[in-house]
Amino acid sequence: MLLAVGYLIFMVFWLVKRGTRLTSWALALYIIQSIVVPILMLLCGFILIFQGWRLDPILQFGQLLLFLLIIYLIIKDIVINSVYRDR
């Protein structure tokens, strides 16, 4: 949960510092990411704190959210890096 708050602060500072160099769609993607990712991380943190390490369906849902988040970040980095590499 602490990392989610740290990620939110980091993304705000990163967008203020480097937001002018991004294209409009990349900036929109980063803004959406800076809102959605900390929410998912906080949700998974709350699930782990309140459910513990039991194998409940809610814990499996939290792990699915983290897995989907990792897949999204991987795809986003590949797409944005390939666009900037072409320039």
PDB file of N, CA, C and O in Angstrom:
ATOM      1  N   MET A   1       0.827  -1.182   0.000  1.00  0.00           N
ATOM      2  CA  MET A   1       0.000   0.000   0.000  1.00  0.00           C
ATOM      3  C   MET A   1       0.873   1.249   0.000  1.00  0.00           C
ATOM      4  O   MET A   1       0.531   2.256  -0.621  1.00  0.00           O
ATOM      5  N   LEU A   2       1.999   1.178   0.697  1.00  0.00           N
ATOM      6  CA  LEU A   2       2.925   2.314   0.701  1.00  0.00           C
ATOM      7  C   LEU A   2       3.534   2.539  -0.677  1.00  0.00           C
ATOM      8  O   LEU A   2       3.749   3.678  -1.089  1.00  0.00           O
ATOM      9  N   LEU A   3       3.811   1.451  -1.384  1.00  0.00           N
ATOM     10  CA  LEU A   3       4.362   1.592  -2.728  1.00  0.00           C
ATOM     11  C   LEU A   3       3.351   2.219  -3.692  1.00  0.00           C
ATOM     12  O   LEU A   3       3.744   2.914  -4.629  1.00  0.00           O
ATOM     13  N   ALA A   4       2.074   1.984  -3.475  1.00  0.00           N
ATOM     14  CA  ALA A   4       1.060   2.607  -4.326  1.00  0.00           C
ATOM     15  C   ALA A   4       1.061   4.115  -4.151  1.00  0.00           C
ATOM     16  O   ALA A   4       0.958   4.856  -5.129  1.00  0.00           O
ATOM     17  N   VAL A   5       1.175   4.569  -2.919  1.00  0.00           N
ATOM     18  CA  VAL A   5       1.234   6.012  -2.665  1.00  0.00           C
ATOM     19  C   VAL A   5       2.529   6.591  -3.229  1.00  0.00           C
ATOM     20  O   VAL A   5       2.522   7.670  -3.822  1.00  0.00           O
ATOM     21  N   GLY A   6       3.639   5.877  -3.046  1.00  0.00           N
ATOM     22  CA  GLY A   6       4.909   6.318  -3.612  1.00  0.00           C
ATOM     23  C   GLY A   6       4.878   6.361  -5.127  1.00  0.00           C
ATOM     24  O   GLY A   6       5.443   7.269  -5.737  1.00  0.00           O
ATOM     25  N   TYR A   7       4.219   5.381  -5.742  1.00  0.00           N
ATOM     26  CA  TYR A   7       4.096   5.362  -7.199  1.00  0.00           C
ATOM     27  C   TYR A   7       3.285   6.552  -7.689  1.00  0.00           C
ATOM     28  O   TYR A   7       3.628   7.166  -8.699  1.00  0.00           O
ATOM     29  N   LEU A   8       2.211   6.881  -6.977  1.00  0.00           N
ATOM     30  CA  LEU A   8       1.393   8.026  -7.357  1.00  0.00           C
ATOM     31  C   LEU A   8       2.196   9.320  -7.286  1.00  0.00           C
ATOM     32  O   LEU A   8       2.129  10.140  -8.201  1.00  0.00           O
ATOM     33  N   ILE A   9       2.945   9.509  -6.223  1.00  0.00           N
ATOM     34  CA  ILE A   9       3.774  10.715  -6.080  1.00  0.00           C
ATOM     35  C   ILE A   9       4.849  10.760  -7.167  1.00  0.00           C
ATOM     36  O   ILE A   9       5.089  11.811  -7.762  1.00  0.00           O
ATOM     37  N   PHE A  10       5.492   9.626  -7.424  1.00  0.00           N
ATOM     38  CA  PHE A  10       6.522   9.558  -8.460  1.00  0.00           C
ATOM     39  C   PHE A  10       5.953   9.895  -9.833  1.00  0.00           C
ATOM     40  O   PHE A  10       6.575  10.635 -10.595  1.00  0.00           O
ATOM     41  N   MET A  11       4.771   9.357 -10.158  1.00  0.00           N
ATOM     42  CA  MET A  11       4.186   9.605 -11.471  1.00  0.00           C
ATOM     43  C   MET A  11       3.788  11.071 -11.642  1.00  0.00           C
ATOM     44  O   MET A  11       3.923  11.623 -12.734  1.00  0.00           O
ATOM     45  N   VAL A  12       3.302  11.700 -10.585  1.00  0.00           N
ATOM     46  CA  VAL A  12       2.941  13.117 -10.687  1.00  0.00           C
ATOM     47  C   VAL A  12       4.188  13.949 -10.970  1.00  0.00           C
ATOM     48  O   VAL A  12       4.180  14.797 -11.863  1.00  0.00           O
ATOM     49  N   PHE A  13       5.253  13.712 -10.218  1.00  0.00           N
ATOM     50  CA  PHE A  13       6.490  14.460 -10.454  1.00  0.00           C
ATOM     51  C   PHE A  13       7.083  14.147 -11.828  1.00  0.00           C
ATOM     52  O   PHE A  13       7.610  15.040 -12.491  1.00  0.00           O
ATOM     53  N   TRP A  14       7.002  12.902 -12.255  1.00  0.00           N
ATOM     54  CA  TRP A  14       7.544  12.513 -13.551  1.00  0.00           C
ATOM     55  C   TRP A  14       6.762  13.178 -14.684  1.00  0.00           C
ATOM     56  O   TRP A  14       7.350  13.645 -15.659  1.00  0.00           O
ATOM     57  N   LEU A  15       5.423  13.219 -14.548  1.00  0.00           N
ATOM     58  CA  LEU A  15       4.612  13.848 -15.591  1.00  0.00           C
ATOM     59  C   LEU A  15       4.834  15.353 -15.654  1.00  0.00           C
ATOM     60  O   LEU A  15       4.824  15.933 -16.740  1.00  0.00           O
ATOM     61  N   VAL A  16       5.035  15.993 -14.503  1.00  0.00           N
ATOM     62  CA  VAL A  16       5.303  17.430 -14.505  1.00  0.00           C
ATOM     63  C   VAL A  16       6.647  17.709 -15.162  1.00  0.00           C
ATOM     64  O   VAL A  16       6.792  18.681 -15.904  1.00  0.00           O
ATOM     65  N   LYS A  17       7.625  16.858 -14.890  1.00  0.00           N
ATOM     66  CA  LYS A  17       8.977  17.082 -15.403  1.00  0.00           C
ATOM     67  C   LYS A  17       9.099  16.750 -16.892  1.00  0.00           C
ATOM     68  O   LYS A  17       9.731  17.497 -17.640  1.00  0.00           O
ATOM     69  N   ARG A  18       8.503  15.639 -17.329  1.00  0.00           N
ATOM     70  CA  ARG A  18       8.722  15.177 -18.701  1.00  0.00           C
ATOM     71  C   ARG A  18       7.464  15.158 -19.565  1.00  0.00           C
ATOM     72  O   ARG A  18       7.496  14.647 -20.685  1.00  0.00           O
ATOM     73  N   GLY A  19       6.382  15.693 -19.073  1.00  0.00           N
ATOM     74  CA  GLY A  19       5.121  15.633 -19.806  1.00  0.00           C
ATOM     75  C   GLY A  19       5.112  16.409 -21.097  1.00  0.00           C
ATOM     76  O   GLY A  19       4.347  16.080 -22.005  1.00  0.00           O
ATOM     77  N   THR A  20       5.942  17.433 -21.209  1.00  0.00           N
ATOM     78  CA  THR A  20       5.932  18.257 -22.428  1.00  0.00           C
ATOM     79  C   THR A  20       6.568  17.543 -23.614  1.00  0.00           C
ATOM     80  O   THR A  20       6.293  17.893 -24.762  1.00  0.00           O
ATOM     81  N   ARG A  21       7.415  16.548 -23.356  1.00  0.00           N
ATOM     82  CA  ARG A  21       8.077  15.844 -24.456  1.00  0.00           C
ATOM     83  C   ARG A  21       7.229  14.734 -25.046  1.00  0.00           C
ATOM     84  O   ARG A  21       7.561  14.210 -26.109  1.00  0.00           O
ATOM     85  N   LEU A  22       6.123  14.355 -24.374  1.00  0.00           N
ATOM     86  CA  LEU A  22       5.307  13.248 -24.838  1.00  0.00           C
ATOM     87  C   LEU A  22       4.265  13.723 -25.838  1.00  0.00           C
ATOM     88  O   LEU A  22       3.842  14.879 -25.815  1.00  0.00           O
ATOM     89  N   THR A  23       3.861  12.815 -26.714  1.00  0.00           N
ATOM     90  CA  THR A  23       2.762  13.125 -27.616  1.00  0.00           C
ATOM     91  C   THR A  23       1.460  13.129 -26.818  1.00  0.00           C
ATOM     92  O   THR A  23       1.437  12.720 -25.657  1.00  0.00           O
ATOM     93  N   SER A  24       0.386  13.587 -27.439  1.00  0.00           N
ATOM     94  CA  SER A  24      -0.876  13.731 -26.703  1.00  0.00           C
ATOM     95  C   SER A  24      -1.428  12.383 -26.255  1.00  0.00           C
ATOM     96  O   SER A  24      -1.948  12.271 -25.145  1.00  0.00           O
ATOM     97  N   TRP A  25      -1.322  11.343 -27.112  1.00  0.00           N
ATOM     98  CA  TRP A  25      -1.864  10.045 -26.710  1.00  0.00           C
ATOM     99  C   TRP A  25      -0.998   9.385 -25.665  1.00  0.00           C
ATOM    100  O   TRP A  25      -1.515   8.684 -24.795  1.00  0.00           O
ATOM    101  N   ALA A  26       0.307   9.589 -25.724  1.00  0.00           N
ATOM    102  CA  ALA A  26       1.187   9.020 -24.702  1.00  0.00           C
ATOM    103  C   ALA A  26       0.975   9.719 -23.364  1.00  0.00           C
ATOM    104  O   ALA A  26       1.011   9.080 -22.313  1.00  0.00           O
ATOM    105  N   LEU A  27       0.756  11.027 -23.404  1.00  0.00           N
ATOM    106  CA  LEU A  27       0.481  11.766 -22.180  1.00  0.00           C
ATOM    107  C   LEU A  27      -0.842  11.316 -21.566  1.00  0.00           C
ATOM    108  O   LEU A  27      -0.940  11.154 -20.350  1.00  0.00           O
ATOM    109  N   ALA A  28      -1.851  11.114 -22.399  1.00  0.00           N
ATOM    110  CA  ALA A  28      -3.137  10.627 -21.896  1.00  0.00           C
ATOM    111  C   ALA A  28      -2.993   9.236 -21.291  1.00  0.00           C
ATOM    112  O   ALA A  28      -3.597   8.939 -20.260  1.00  0.00           O
ATOM    113  N   LEU A  29      -2.200   8.389 -21.926  1.00  0.00           N
ATOM    114  CA  LEU A  29      -1.968   7.049 -21.411  1.00  0.00           C
ATOM    115  C   LEU A  29      -1.266   7.095 -20.057  1.00  0.00           C
ATOM    116  O   LEU A  29      -1.619   6.338 -19.153  1.00  0.00           O
ATOM    117  N   TYR A  30      -0.282   7.970 -19.909  1.00  0.00           N
ATOM    118  CA  TYR A  30       0.416   8.097 -18.633  1.00  0.00           C
ATOM    119  C   TYR A  30      -0.481   8.689 -17.550  1.00  0.00           C
ATOM    120  O   TYR A  30      -0.366   8.308 -16.386  1.00  0.00           O
ATOM    121  N   ILE A  31      -1.363   9.604 -17.906  1.00  0.00           N
ATOM    122  CA  ILE A  31      -2.281  10.167 -16.916  1.00  0.00           C
ATOM    123  C   ILE A  31      -3.256   9.098 -16.437  1.00  0.00           C
ATOM    124  O   ILE A  31      -3.507   8.978 -15.238  1.00  0.00           O
ATOM    125  N   ILE A  32      -3.805   8.326 -17.364  1.00  0.00           N
ATOM    126  CA  ILE A  32      -4.694   7.229 -16.979  1.00  0.00           C
ATOM    127  C   ILE A  32      -3.947   6.214 -16.132  1.00  0.00           C
ATOM    128  O   ILE A  32      -4.482   5.706 -15.147  1.00  0.00           O
ATOM    129  N   GLN A  33      -2.716   5.920 -16.513  1.00  0.00           N
ATOM    130  CA  GLN A  33      -1.900   4.976 -15.753  1.00  0.00           C
ATOM    131  C   GLN A  33      -1.630   5.496 -14.352  1.00  0.00           C
ATOM    132  O   GLN A  33      -1.665   4.727 -13.392  1.00  0.00           O
ATOM    133  N   SER A  34      -1.362   6.789 -14.219  1.00  0.00           N
ATOM    134  CA  SER A  34      -1.054   7.328 -12.898  1.00  0.00           C
ATOM    135  C   SER A  34      -2.280   7.363 -11.993  1.00  0.00           C
ATOM    136  O   SER A  34      -2.140   7.538 -10.783  1.00  0.00           O
ATOM    137  N   ILE A  35      -3.471   7.201 -12.549  1.00  0.00           N
ATOM    138  CA  ILE A  35      -4.685   7.122 -11.735  1.00  0.00           C
ATOM    139  C   ILE A  35      -5.052   5.665 -11.438  1.00  0.00           C
ATOM    140  O   ILE A  35      -5.365   5.327 -10.297  1.00  0.00           O
ATOM    141  N   VAL A  36      -5.015   4.810 -12.446  1.00  0.00           N
ATOM    142  CA  VAL A  36      -5.502   3.438 -12.316  1.00  0.00           C
ATOM    143  C   VAL A  36      -4.516   2.546 -11.552  1.00  0.00           C
ATOM    144  O   VAL A  36      -4.936   1.750 -10.712  1.00  0.00           O
ATOM    145  N   VAL A  37      -3.237   2.662 -11.825  1.00  0.00           N
ATOM    146  CA  VAL A  37      -2.249   1.774 -11.213  1.00  0.00           C
ATOM    147  C   VAL A  37      -2.216   1.904  -9.687  1.00  0.00           C
ATOM    148  O   VAL A  37      -2.238   0.877  -9.009  1.00  0.00           O
ATOM    149  N   PRO A  38      -2.165   3.106  -9.114  1.00  0.00           N
ATOM    150  CA  PRO A  38      -2.192   3.170  -7.646  1.00  0.00           C
ATOM    151  C   PRO A  38      -3.494   2.641  -7.038  1.00  0.00           C
ATOM    152  O   PRO A  38      -3.483   2.076  -5.944  1.00  0.00           O
ATOM    153  N   ILE A  39      -4.619   2.824  -7.747  1.00  0.00           N
ATOM    154  CA  ILE A  39      -5.882   2.282  -7.240  1.00  0.00           C
ATOM    155  C   ILE A  39      -5.823   0.761  -7.187  1.00  0.00           C
ATOM    156  O   ILE A  39      -6.233   0.159  -6.195  1.00  0.00           O
ATOM    157  N   LEU A  40      -5.317   0.137  -8.243  1.00  0.00           N
ATOM    158  CA  LEU A  40      -5.192  -1.324  -8.249  1.00  0.00           C
ATOM    159  C   LEU A  40      -4.198  -1.806  -7.195  1.00  0.00           C
ATOM    160  O   LEU A  40      -4.426  -2.821  -6.537  1.00  0.00           O
ATOM    161  N   MET A  41      -3.102  -1.077  -7.038  1.00  0.00           N
ATOM    162  CA  MET A  41      -2.120  -1.472  -6.037  1.00  0.00           C
ATOM    163  C   MET A  41      -2.681  -1.327  -4.622  1.00  0.00           C
ATOM    164  O   MET A  41      -2.434  -2.182  -3.771  1.00  0.00           O
ATOM    165  N   LEU A  42      -3.426  -0.263  -4.365  1.00  0.00           N
ATOM    166  CA  LEU A  42      -4.061  -0.098  -3.056  1.00  0.00           C
ATOM    167  C   LEU A  42      -5.099  -1.186  -2.802  1.00  0.00           C
ATOM    168  O   LEU A  42      -5.182  -1.721  -1.697  1.00  0.00           O
ATOM    169  N   LEU A  43      -5.886  -1.512  -3.817  1.00  0.00           N
ATOM    170  CA  LEU A  43      -6.884  -2.564  -3.675  1.00  0.00           C
ATOM    171  C   LEU A  43      -6.229  -3.900  -3.347  1.00  0.00           C
ATOM    172  O   LEU A  43      -6.702  -4.621  -2.468  1.00  0.00           O
ATOM    173  N   CYS A  44      -5.158  -4.233  -4.037  1.00  0.00           N
ATOM    174  CA  CYS A  44      -4.447  -5.482  -3.758  1.00  0.00           C
ATOM    175  C   CYS A  44      -3.807  -5.453  -2.373  1.00  0.00           C
ATOM    176  O   CYS A  44      -3.767  -6.476  -1.690  1.00  0.00           O
ATOM    177  N   GLY A  45      -3.311  -4.303  -1.957  1.00  0.00           N
ATOM    178  CA  GLY A  45      -2.740  -4.184  -0.619  1.00  0.00           C
ATOM    179  C   GLY A  45      -3.790  -4.365   0.458  1.00  0.00           C
ATOM    180  O   GLY A  45      -3.540  -5.046   1.453  1.00  0.00           O
ATOM    181  N   PHE A  46      -4.964  -3.769   0.281  1.00  0.00           N
ATOM    182  CA  PHE A  46      -6.044  -3.953   1.246  1.00  0.00           C
ATOM    183  C   PHE A  46      -6.476  -5.410   1.312  1.00  0.00           C
ATOM    184  O   PHE A  46      -6.738  -5.931   2.396  1.00  0.00           O
ATOM    185  N   ILE A  47      -6.551  -6.066   0.167  1.00  0.00           N
ATOM    186  CA  ILE A  47      -6.936  -7.483   0.145  1.00  0.00           C
ATOM    187  C   ILE A  47      -5.921  -8.305   0.914  1.00  0.00           C
ATOM    188  O   ILE A  47      -6.302  -9.174   1.699  1.00  0.00           O
ATOM    189  N   LEU A  48      -4.637  -8.051   0.708  1.00  0.00           N
ATOM    190  CA  LEU A  48      -3.617  -8.825   1.422  1.00  0.00           C
ATOM    191  C   LEU A  48      -3.638  -8.545   2.919  1.00  0.00           C
ATOM    192  O   LEU A  48      -3.432  -9.457   3.720  1.00  0.00           O
ATOM    193  N   ILE A  49      -3.883  -7.307   3.306  1.00  0.00           N
ATOM    194  CA  ILE A  49      -3.895  -6.977   4.737  1.00  0.00           C
ATOM    195  C   ILE A  49      -5.109  -7.591   5.421  1.00  0.00           C
ATOM    196  O   ILE A  49      -4.980  -8.179   6.495  1.00  0.00           O
ATOM    197  N   PHE A  50      -6.273  -7.464   4.822  1.00  0.00           N
ATOM    198  CA  PHE A  50      -7.479  -7.920   5.496  1.00  0.00           C
ATOM    199  C   PHE A  50      -7.769  -9.400   5.296  1.00  0.00           C
ATOM    200  O   PHE A  50      -8.463  -9.995   6.120  1.00  0.00           O
ATOM    201  N   GLN A  51      -7.270 -10.010   4.246  1.00  0.00           N
ATOM    202  CA  GLN A  51      -7.520 -11.422   4.010  1.00  0.00           C
ATOM    203  C   GLN A  51      -6.346 -12.301   4.415  1.00  0.00           C
ATOM    204  O   GLN A  51      -6.507 -13.508   4.594  1.00  0.00           O
ATOM    205  N   GLY A  52      -5.189 -11.719   4.558  1.00  0.00           N
ATOM    206  CA  GLY A  52      -4.018 -12.527   4.907  1.00  0.00           C
ATOM    207  C   GLY A  52      -3.561 -13.352   3.724  1.00  0.00           C
ATOM    208  O   GLY A  52      -3.768 -12.976   2.570  1.00  0.00           O
ATOM    209  N   TRP A  53      -2.945 -14.468   4.016  1.00  0.00           N
ATOM    210  CA  TRP A  53      -2.415 -15.320   2.956  1.00  0.00           C
ATOM    211  C   TRP A  53      -3.294 -16.532   2.703  1.00  0.00           C
ATOM    212  O   TRP A  53      -2.849 -17.513   2.106  1.00  0.00           O
ATOM    213  N   ARG A  54      -4.548 -16.468   3.156  1.00  0.00           N
ATOM    214  CA  ARG A  54      -5.463 -17.571   2.881  1.00  0.00           C
ATOM    215  C   ARG A  54      -5.783 -17.608   1.393  1.00  0.00           C
ATOM    216  O   ARG A  54      -5.732 -16.586   0.708  1.00  0.00           O
ATOM    217  N   LEU A  55      -6.107 -18.775   0.912  1.00  0.00           N
ATOM    218  CA  LEU A  55      -6.398 -18.910  -0.522  1.00  0.00           C
ATOM    219  C   LEU A  55      -7.885 -18.715  -0.782  1.00  0.00           C
ATOM    220  O   LEU A  55      -8.579 -19.640  -1.205  1.00  0.00           O
ATOM    221  N   ASP A  56      -8.354 -17.531  -0.532  1.00  0.00           N
ATOM    222  CA  ASP A  56      -9.750 -17.182  -0.786  1.00  0.00           C
ATOM    223  C   ASP A  56      -9.886 -16.672  -2.208  1.00  0.00           C
ATOM    224  O   ASP A  56      -8.894 -16.276  -2.820  1.00  0.00           O
ATOM    225  N   PRO A  57     -11.088 -16.675  -2.739  1.00  0.00           N
ATOM    226  CA  PRO A  57     -11.290 -16.116  -4.085  1.00  0.00           C
ATOM    227  C   PRO A  57     -10.929 -14.634  -4.173  1.00  0.00           C
ATOM    228  O   PRO A  57     -10.478 -14.180  -5.224  1.00  0.00           O
ATOM    229  N   ILE A  58     -11.117 -13.873  -3.099  1.00  0.00           N
ATOM    230  CA  ILE A  58     -10.773 -12.456  -3.145  1.00  0.00           C
ATOM    231  C   ILE A  58      -9.263 -12.272  -3.270  1.00  0.00           C
ATOM    232  O   ILE A  58      -8.805 -11.345  -3.938  1.00  0.00           O
ATOM    233  N   LEU A  59      -8.491 -13.146  -2.631  1.00  0.00           N
ATOM    234  CA  LEU A  59      -7.034 -13.077  -2.761  1.00  0.00           C
ATOM    235  C   LEU A  59      -6.611 -13.429  -4.185  1.00  0.00           C
ATOM    236  O   LEU A  59      -5.699 -12.814  -4.738  1.00  0.00           O
ATOM    237  N   GLN A  60      -7.268 -14.405  -4.765  1.00  0.00           N
ATOM    238  CA  GLN A  60      -6.967 -14.765  -6.147  1.00  0.00           C
ATOM    239  C   GLN A  60      -7.345 -13.630  -7.095  1.00  0.00           C
ATOM    240  O   GLN A  60      -6.668 -13.415  -8.100  1.00  0.00           O
ATOM    241  N   PHE A  61      -8.409 -12.909  -6.790  1.00  0.00           N
ATOM    242  CA  PHE A  61      -8.785 -11.746  -7.587  1.00  0.00           C
ATOM    243  C   PHE A  61      -7.716 -10.662  -7.490  1.00  0.00           C
ATOM    244  O   PHE A  61      -7.387 -10.028  -8.493  1.00  0.00           O
ATOM    245  N   GLY A  62      -7.180 -10.445  -6.309  1.00  0.00           N
ATOM    246  CA  GLY A  62      -6.106  -9.461  -6.137  1.00  0.00           C
ATOM    247  C   GLY A  62      -4.869  -9.840  -6.934  1.00  0.00           C
ATOM    248  O   GLY A  62      -4.230  -8.981  -7.542  1.00  0.00           O
ATOM    249  N   GLN A  63      -4.536 -11.103  -6.932  1.00  0.00           N
ATOM    250  CA  GLN A  63      -3.384 -11.554  -7.701  1.00  0.00           C
ATOM    251  C   GLN A  63      -3.643 -11.444  -9.197  1.00  0.00           C
ATOM    252  O   GLN A  63      -2.723 -11.151  -9.960  1.00  0.00           O
ATOM    253  N   LEU A  64      -4.873 -11.673  -9.625  1.00  0.00           N
ATOM    254  CA  LEU A  64      -5.222 -11.482 -11.034  1.00  0.00           C
ATOM    255  C   LEU A  64      -5.080 -10.013 -11.424  1.00  0.00           C
ATOM    256  O   LEU A  64      -4.590  -9.711 -12.513  1.00  0.00           O
ATOM    257  N   LEU A  65      -5.500  -9.099 -10.554  1.00  0.00           N
ATOM    258  CA  LEU A  65      -5.343  -7.675 -10.834  1.00  0.00           C
ATOM    259  C   LEU A  65      -3.870  -7.298 -10.979  1.00  0.00           C
ATOM    260  O   LEU A  65      -3.504  -6.552 -11.888  1.00  0.00           O
ATOM    261  N   LEU A  66      -3.031  -7.810 -10.091  1.00  0.00           N
ATOM    262  CA  LEU A  66      -1.596  -7.519 -10.187  1.00  0.00           C
ATOM    263  C   LEU A  66      -0.994  -8.096 -11.466  1.00  0.00           C
ATOM    264  O   LEU A  66      -0.156  -7.459 -12.104  1.00  0.00           O
ATOM    265  N   PHE A  67      -1.423  -9.300 -11.838  1.00  0.00           N
ATOM    266  CA  PHE A  67      -0.928  -9.923 -13.066  1.00  0.00           C
ATOM    267  C   PHE A  67      -1.330  -9.098 -14.288  1.00  0.00           C
ATOM    268  O   PHE A  67      -0.507  -8.864 -15.173  1.00  0.00           O
ATOM    269  N   LEU A  68      -2.585  -8.657 -14.342  1.00  0.00           N
ATOM    270  CA  LEU A  68      -3.041  -7.836 -15.462  1.00  0.00           C
ATOM    271  C   LEU A  68      -2.320  -6.494 -15.496  1.00  0.00           C
ATOM    272  O   LEU A  68      -2.040  -5.963 -16.571  1.00  0.00           O
ATOM    273  N   LEU A  69      -2.024  -5.952 -14.334  1.00  0.00           N
ATOM    274  CA  LEU A  69      -1.278  -4.692 -14.254  1.00  0.00           C
ATOM    275  C   LEU A  69       0.131  -4.857 -14.819  1.00  0.00           C
ATOM    276  O   LEU A  69       0.612  -3.993 -15.553  1.00  0.00           O
ATOM    277  N   ILE A  70       0.780  -5.942 -14.484  1.00  0.00           N
ATOM    278  CA  ILE A  70       2.132  -6.200 -14.996  1.00  0.00           C
ATOM    279  C   ILE A  70       2.102  -6.382 -16.511  1.00  0.00           C
ATOM    280  O   ILE A  70       2.961  -5.848 -17.212  1.00  0.00           O
ATOM    281  N   ILE A  71       1.128  -7.126 -17.022  1.00  0.00           N
ATOM    282  CA  ILE A  71       1.008  -7.325 -18.472  1.00  0.00           C
ATOM    283  C   ILE A  71       0.775  -5.988 -19.165  1.00  0.00           C
ATOM    284  O   ILE A  71       1.377  -5.725 -20.206  1.00  0.00           O
ATOM    285  N   TYR A  72      -0.096  -5.131 -18.604  1.00  0.00           N
ATOM    286  CA  TYR A  72      -0.351  -3.821 -19.189  1.00  0.00           C
ATOM    287  C   TYR A  72       0.932  -2.988 -19.231  1.00  0.00           C
ATOM    288  O   TYR A  72       1.236  -2.381 -20.257  1.00  0.00           O
ATOM    289  N   LEU A  73       1.679  -2.952 -18.143  1.00  0.00           N
ATOM    290  CA  LEU A  73       2.896  -2.145 -18.107  1.00  0.00           C
ATOM    291  C   LEU A  73       3.940  -2.654 -19.103  1.00  0.00           C
ATOM    292  O   LEU A  73       4.663  -1.859 -19.704  1.00  0.00           O
ATOM    293  N   ILE A  74       4.020  -3.953 -19.275  1.00  0.00           N
ATOM    294  CA  ILE A  74       4.958  -4.521 -20.241  1.00  0.00           C
ATOM    295  C   ILE A  74       4.574  -4.107 -21.663  1.00  0.00           C
ATOM    296  O   ILE A  74       5.423  -3.665 -22.436  1.00  0.00           O
ATOM    297  N   ILE A  75       3.296  -4.252 -21.999  1.00  0.00           N
ATOM    298  CA  ILE A  75       2.845  -3.903 -23.346  1.00  0.00           C
ATOM    299  C   ILE A  75       3.005  -2.410 -23.598  1.00  0.00           C
ATOM    300  O   ILE A  75       3.433  -2.004 -24.679  1.00  0.00           O
ATOM    301  N   LYS A  76       2.663  -1.585 -22.601  1.00  0.00           N
ATOM    302  CA  LYS A  76       2.789  -0.138 -22.765  1.00  0.00           C
ATOM    303  C   LYS A  76       4.235   0.269 -23.009  1.00  0.00           C
ATOM    304  O   LYS A  76       4.509   1.091 -23.885  1.00  0.00           O
ATOM    305  N   ASP A  77       5.153  -0.292 -22.251  1.00  0.00           N
ATOM    306  CA  ASP A  77       6.555   0.050 -22.440  1.00  0.00           C
ATOM    307  C   ASP A  77       7.063  -0.387 -23.813  1.00  0.00           C
ATOM    308  O   ASP A  77       7.842   0.329 -24.441  1.00  0.00           O
ATOM    309  N   ILE A  78       6.635  -1.537 -24.273  1.00  0.00           N
ATOM    310  CA  ILE A  78       7.064  -2.010 -25.590  1.00  0.00           C
ATOM    311  C   ILE A  78       6.521  -1.083 -26.684  1.00  0.00           C
ATOM    312  O   ILE A  78       7.252  -0.717 -27.605  1.00  0.00           O
ATOM    313  N   VAL A  79       5.252  -0.705 -26.587  1.00  0.00           N
ATOM    314  CA  VAL A  79       4.641   0.143 -27.615  1.00  0.00           C
ATOM    315  C   VAL A  79       5.259   1.535 -27.612  1.00  0.00           C
ATOM    316  O   VAL A  79       5.638   2.043 -28.667  1.00  0.00           O
ATOM    317  N   ILE A  80       5.366   2.156 -26.444  1.00  0.00           N
ATOM    318  CA  ILE A  80       5.899   3.526 -26.387  1.00  0.00           C
ATOM    319  C   ILE A  80       7.375   3.554 -26.774  1.00  0.00           C
ATOM    320  O   ILE A  80       7.806   4.473 -27.470  1.00  0.00           O
ATOM    321  N   ASN A  81       8.152   2.572 -26.340  1.00  0.00           N
ATOM    322  CA  ASN A  81       9.565   2.551 -26.727  1.00  0.00           C
ATOM    323  C   ASN A  81       9.734   2.310 -28.216  1.00  0.00           C
ATOM    324  O   ASN A  81      10.664   2.846 -28.819  1.00  0.00           O
ATOM    325  N   SER A  82       8.854   1.512 -28.832  1.00  0.00           N
ATOM    326  CA  SER A  82       8.974   1.297 -30.273  1.00  0.00           C
ATOM    327  C   SER A  82       8.578   2.555 -31.046  1.00  0.00           C
ATOM    328  O   SER A  82       9.130   2.809 -32.117  1.00  0.00           O
ATOM    329  N   VAL A  83       7.642   3.341 -30.533  1.00  0.00           N
ATOM    330  CA  VAL A  83       7.257   4.587 -31.200  1.00  0.00           C
ATOM    331  C   VAL A  83       8.384   5.590 -31.123  1.00  0.00           C
ATOM    332  O   VAL A  83       8.704   6.234 -32.123  1.00  0.00           O
ATOM    333  N   TYR A  84       9.000   5.741 -29.953  1.00  0.00           N
ATOM    334  CA  TYR A  84      10.089   6.711 -29.808  1.00  0.00           C
ATOM    335  C   TYR A  84      11.371   6.250 -30.487  1.00  0.00           C
ATOM    336  O   TYR A  84      12.225   7.076 -30.809  1.00  0.00           O
ATOM    337  N   ARG A  85      11.521   4.973 -30.707  1.00  0.00           N
ATOM    338  CA  ARG A  85      12.699   4.467 -31.402  1.00  0.00           C
ATOM    339  C   ARG A  85      12.627   4.790 -32.898  1.00  0.00           C
ATOM    340  O   ARG A  85      13.652   4.982 -33.553  1.00  0.00           O
ATOM    341  N   ASP A  86      11.393   4.848 -33.428  1.00  0.00           N
ATOM    342  CA  ASP A  86      11.204   5.158 -34.840  1.00  0.00           C
ATOM    343  C   ASP A  86      11.517   6.609 -35.177  1.00  0.00           C
ATOM    344  O   ASP A  86      11.760   6.925 -36.342  1.00  0.00           O
ATOM    345  N   ARG A  87      11.516   7.489 -34.198  1.00  0.00           N
ATOM    346  CA  ARG A  87      11.769   8.924 -34.450  1.00  0.00           C
ATOM    347  C   ARG A  87      13.208   9.211 -34.689  1.00  0.00           C
ATOM    348  O   ARG A  87      13.578  10.363 -34.914  1.00  0.00           O
TER     349      ARG A  87
END
